[in-house]
Amino acid sequence: MRDDILKAIPVLSQRQDSQSEQLRDLLAVANRLGMYDAADAIRSMFDENTLPAAPYGCHCDLVPGEQPDGCVLDEGKPEDCVHAHPGMRKEQCHYWRLVQEPGDGA
């Protein structure tokens, strides 16, 4: 990984949330940085009850009041989206983001 990418990530104070929540976020970061083998290793170390999946969805072309939906890559149809291409993982897409629950304040 290029040093400039790592240097651009701000240093934050210690988090007080649970280990499983921190690992879930680390998994998302690994996917976002293209570190898929590391993300797969984190995922394989924990069962679904220990590391619950965060709700993600496609935020591309949403209109107000609409909820994010699934990804065309899961359906094997990258041609249905201008942002997708064959061989791409949905975690690489800028529009594949956490789904905020109503009242989350985000």
N, C-alpha and C positions, 0 to 999 in steps of 0.2 A: 504494500500500500504506500502511496506517496505520502511523504512527511507533511506536505502542505495541507492535505485533507485532515490528518490527525491534529495538526496545529490549529486548524479552524474550529475544532470542537471545543467549546468552552469547558473549563474545569468547574464542576459544581460541588456544592457541599454534600456531605453524606446524607443519603436518603434514609428515611425511617420506615418505609413500607416493607412488606414481607420479602423474604428471599425469593419466593415463587413469583411475586410481582416484578422484582428486579430482574430475574432471569427471563421472564416473558418479554420485558422491554429490551434486554440484551439480545434476545433472539430477533426482535424486530430490527434492531440496529445492525446486527450481523447481516440480515437479509438486505437491508437498505444499502449497505456498503459492498454488497456483492460477495460476501464471505459465506457462501452457501454451505460449504462443507462444515464450517464451524457452527452455523445455524442448525444443520442436520444433526450434528453431534450433541448440541445442547438439547434439542428436541428428543433425541433418543435416550438421553440420560434420565428423563422424567416421564411418568405416565400422565395421562390426561387429568387425573385428579390432583396431581402435584403441581402441574404447570398448565393451568387451564388456558385454552385458546382465547386470545383477545378478539373481540368482534371487529373484523375488518370488512370493508366493502369498497366498491368502485364509486368514486365521487365525480367521475367524468360526466359532464352534461346534466347535472342535477338541476332541477328547478325548485323554487321554494316549496317546502312542505313534502318533498320527495325524499325517500330514504335510499341510501346507497344499496346497490345490489351486488350480485356475483360478478365474476370476471369471465370474459369470453375465452380466456386461456384455459379455464377449467373445463370448458365445453369443447376445446380443441378447435376453436374458430378464431384465430388471431386476425383473419381478414375482415372480421366484423367490427374492428376498432382501429382507428387511425394511429393509436398510440402503441399498439401491440405488433409483434412480429414473431415469426416462427422461432422456437428455441428460447424465447423470453420467459422469465418467471414473473408472475404478477407482482412480487415484492420489489421488482425493479421499477415499476411504474409509479410516477408521481401521484397518480390519482387513486392508488390502492392505499387507503389510510384507515385509521381507527374510526369506527362508527361511534359517535358520541350519543349517549343515551339522553333523552329529554331531562333537563334539570342538572346536567353535568357541569354547567357553567362554562363549557368550552365552545 
